[in-house]
Amino acid sequence: MEGRSKGIVRSFNRLGGYGFVVPLGSEEQVYFRAEDIENERRTVSEGQQVSFVLVLGDGRFEARELRA
Protein backbone atom coordinates (compact mmCIF):
# COMPACT_ATOMS: atom_id res chain seq x y z
CA MET A 1 0.00 0.00 0.00
CA GLU A 2 1.43 3.37 -0.96
CA GLY A 3 0.93 6.72 0.69
CA ARG A 4 -0.22 7.66 4.14
CA SER A 5 -3.32 6.47 5.94
CA LYS A 6 -5.23 8.22 8.72
CA GLY A 7 -6.54 6.65 11.88
CA ILE A 8 -7.34 7.02 15.56
CA VAL A 9 -5.09 5.81 18.38
CA ARG A 10 -7.02 3.06 20.20
CA SER A 11 -4.44 2.51 22.93
CA PHE A 12 -0.83 3.27 23.78
CA ASN A 13 1.22 1.53 26.48
CA ARG A 14 3.98 3.99 27.36
CA LEU A 15 5.84 1.54 29.59
CA GLY A 16 5.68 -1.25 27.00
CA GLY A 17 6.47 1.08 24.12
CA TYR A 18 3.68 -0.05 21.80
CA GLY A 19 0.09 0.66 20.87
CA PHE A 20 -2.72 0.15 18.40
CA VAL A 21 -4.30 2.47 15.85
CA VAL A 22 -7.56 1.92 13.96
CA PRO A 23 -7.47 3.18 10.35
CA LEU A 24 -10.42 5.40 9.39
CA GLY A 25 -13.14 3.29 7.75
CA SER A 26 -11.92 0.09 9.41
CA GLU A 27 -12.48 -1.76 12.66
CA GLU A 28 -9.17 -3.66 12.58
CA GLN A 29 -6.48 -2.56 15.03
CA VAL A 30 -2.98 -2.06 13.67
CA TYR A 31 0.10 -2.45 15.89
CA PHE A 32 2.75 0.26 16.23
CA ARG A 33 5.89 0.79 18.29
CA ALA A 34 6.86 3.95 20.18
CA GLU A 35 10.02 4.19 18.05
CA ASP A 36 7.77 4.73 15.00
CA ILE A 37 6.17 7.88 16.48
CA GLU A 38 7.66 10.92 14.78
CA ASN A 39 7.78 13.48 17.57
CA GLU A 40 10.37 14.31 20.23
CA ARG A 41 8.46 12.76 23.12
CA ARG A 42 7.60 9.57 21.19
CA THR A 43 4.11 9.55 22.65
CA VAL A 44 0.50 9.78 21.49
CA SER A 45 -2.82 9.87 23.32
CA GLU A 46 -5.81 7.56 23.07
CA GLY A 47 -8.37 9.05 20.68
CA GLN A 48 -5.77 11.17 18.89
CA GLN A 49 -5.94 11.27 15.09
CA VAL A 50 -2.68 10.34 13.39
CA SER A 51 -1.37 9.60 9.94
CA PHE A 52 0.92 6.66 9.23
CA VAL A 53 2.36 4.35 6.62
CA LEU A 54 0.89 0.84 6.64
CA VAL A 55 3.47 -1.93 6.09
CA LEU A 56 3.44 -5.70 6.30
CA GLY A 57 5.57 -6.67 9.29
CA ASP A 58 6.14 -10.12 10.78
CA GLY A 59 2.93 -11.72 9.54
CA ARG A 60 0.76 -8.70 10.30
CA PHE A 61 0.25 -5.13 9.19
CA GLU A 62 2.01 -2.48 11.24
CA ALA A 63 1.77 1.31 11.35
CA ARG A 64 5.06 3.12 10.81
CA GLU A 65 6.06 6.79 10.68
CA LEU A 66 3.18 7.93 12.94
CA ARG A 67 2.53 11.67 12.84
CA ALA A 68 0.00 13.65 14.86
Order of alpha helices (4+ residues) and beta strands (2+ residues): beta-beta-beta-beta-beta
